[in-house]
């Protein structure tokens, strides 16, 4: 029970941080609103393509390409593990994650938002993760929701700066990402 409360508090804090980051850079544009909607649509297309690549890289277990989705000081929050920050920690975590022979990670954004300033964006969606249960040694499947906050880099690319996952309870959602 305590770990569930802690996970809820962590998720709430991360969600608040994401909202604050976006608020600091202007109102969020949807793909169809605002004077800069063309820019927002372009960012949305770019982030959806990047997440499709990210899904494919989980299937091929390409550590370098998986790690490249994160900015150097990015933070990842996943259920049941301590908050991880920075390239070294995230690369170590990804290395251990993809070493699991049962690993099957798929996620799909149902919403993309872009800050009016154009340097921050987020994706929100669902995930389905199959991995080896450390207690039983058998594959287990977990579903849930995620929120990833991206920042435009100096080279124009988008890198995740906050990546947060929250498990779903009592409700199965299957992402459509291939």
Protein Blocks (a to p, Z undefined) as FASTA:
>chain_A
ZZmmmmmmmmmmmmmmmmmmmmmnopaddfkgcjklmmmmmmmmmmmmmmmmmmmmmmno
paklmmmmpcfkbccddehiacdedjklmmmmmmmmmmpmkbccddddfbdcddfklpac
cdddddddddddfklopacdddddddddddddfkopacdfbdcddddehiacddfbZZ
